[in-house]
């Protein structure tokens, strides 16, 4: 096994059996595990009888831990970073320490593993491969509506808390009443549920059904968004002015909120 100084280790998003063999090997091998919440991580470690020492590393102490970790690494320690669930740095702490490690030429590797975004995407039929991941939705209604309108030609993947999901969906409905939404709840767990319906139906469903656990969702792209858009005319006009395919796709996607890749394909 090639050794690194620092390991980024994904952990299960619900089902403890989703840990990889390599992740278990690394968590046993390292000298220290930096974790978002030691209580959550300890449940996983106890389940697999891993005795490695843990230390807290979260968004409130991220900067102050950096020098401590650097000093340990200089002394030859091996450190693993985990979050409560899923892949670190994916809406979780870690970017500060990784940035410093690269500046100081320490070796880093990231293991493959669980991720709520990828898990939900693999369960939902979509009209294209591209998507926009926004992380947790903004708390401001106007920002949510701005996001939903800006990326209406692609799928928007988001995370949300159960207590805010209904209000966030109401914000989406106000600007895109015909949007279809996929909501994944308790992914990989016993009570896993994935609901794919029109936004109004999803709102009504979760108003009358239990809404607990971690939430991942997708605002599915609008179909036939291009039918009233004169692609050929606008592309021809810009080409006649000397613009290339890359510039044309950038200009039209910015002005009309159309997927850049689709425009580029038409240009060439």
RANOR-V68339 format. One record per backbone hydrogen bond with DSSP energy under -1.0 kcal/mol. CO is the residue of the C=O (numbers start at 1). NH is the residue of the N-H. Records with the same first field share a line. If there is no record, write none. Layout:
CO->NH / NH
This chain:
5->79
6->109
7->81
8->111
11->86
15->18
16->19
20->24
21->25
22->26
23->27
24->28
25->29
26->30
32->80
33->55
34->82
35->57
37->41
38->42
40->44
41->45
42->46
43->47
44->48
45->50
46->49
53->33
55->35
58->61
61->65
65->69
66->70
67->71
68->72
69->73
70->74
71->75
72->77
73->76
78->31 / 32
79->7
80->34
81->9
86->11
87->90
89->91
94->98
95->99
96->100
97->101
98->102
99->103
100->104
101->106
102->105
107->6
109->8
115->119
116->120
117->121
118->122
120->123
132->157
135->159
140->144
141->145
142->146
143->147
144->148
145->149
146->150
147->151
149->152
151->154
152->222
155->132
156->219
157->134
158->217
159->137
161->164 / 165
164->168
165->169
166->170
167->171
168->172
169->173
170->174
172->176
176->179
179->199
180->220
181->197
182->218
183->195
184->216
185->193
186->189
189->192
193->185
195->183
197->181
198->202
199->203
200->204
201->205
202->206
203->207
214->186
215->160
216->184
217->158
218->182
219->156
224->227
226->229
229->231
230->234
231->235
232->236
233->237
234->238
235->239
236->240
238->243
239->242
244->248
245->249
246->250
247->251
248->252
249->253
250->254
251->255
252->256
253->257
259->263
260->264
261->265
262->266
263->267
264->268
